[in-house]
Amino acid sequence: MFKCLNVKKNKGFSLIEMLVVVLIFTIVMGIAMGVFTSALKLQRYNLAYQQLLSQVSYAMEYMDRSIRMAVKENGSFGCIGAGQNYQNPGGVLSSIKFVNYKGQCQQFYLSANQLMSLNTAIFATELPLISSDFKVTTLIFRPMGESGSDFVQPRVTIVMEIEANTIPPKPKIRIQTTISQRNLDM
């Protein structure tokens, strides 16, 4: 009653089917590798940016505190001109000099793309404020309120741009802040 159908049973794949599968697999793996390498680059950039933020935060906080606590030169410290609060040594805007709250001459300046701090206490100590993994491309100190008027509070505006020394793209931060002097009675 039943007729047996003469059906061929395939026991493998044809060459065309194999080529299509290999092509699809190659495309999917290429896309996956592209996404993976992009994610690694983005992670590396974000890590460098986070470290850059940490370095900038530390340096700005240190300079802010020192500049805010500066005292007026009364002539006995021999650091800057008498009656001044802040001075750009030699007229260079990438450097600022002042008398700190301990009565010591302190200076912040740019040297070989590094932000440096010089404290001329008994032993002059010159220290970098940021890691050598980063370079300062712009540093400007603008003291204001030095006219001798008692009605203008002395202040310093700092403009700084720092970038990482990493593989491109290099994270970069440009920051500006103004600090007013707190110790006005000296």
Buried (B, 14 or more C-beta within 10 A) or exposed (E): EEEEEEEEEEEEEEEEEEEEEEEEEEEEEEEEEEEEEEEEEEEEBEEBBEBBBEBBEEBBEBBBEBBBBBBBBEEEBEBBEEEBBBBBEEEEEBBBBBBBBEEBBBBBBBBEBBBBBBBBEEEEEEEBBBBEEBBBEEBBBBBBBBEEEEEEEBBBEBBBBBBBEBEEEBBEBEBEEEBEBBBEEE
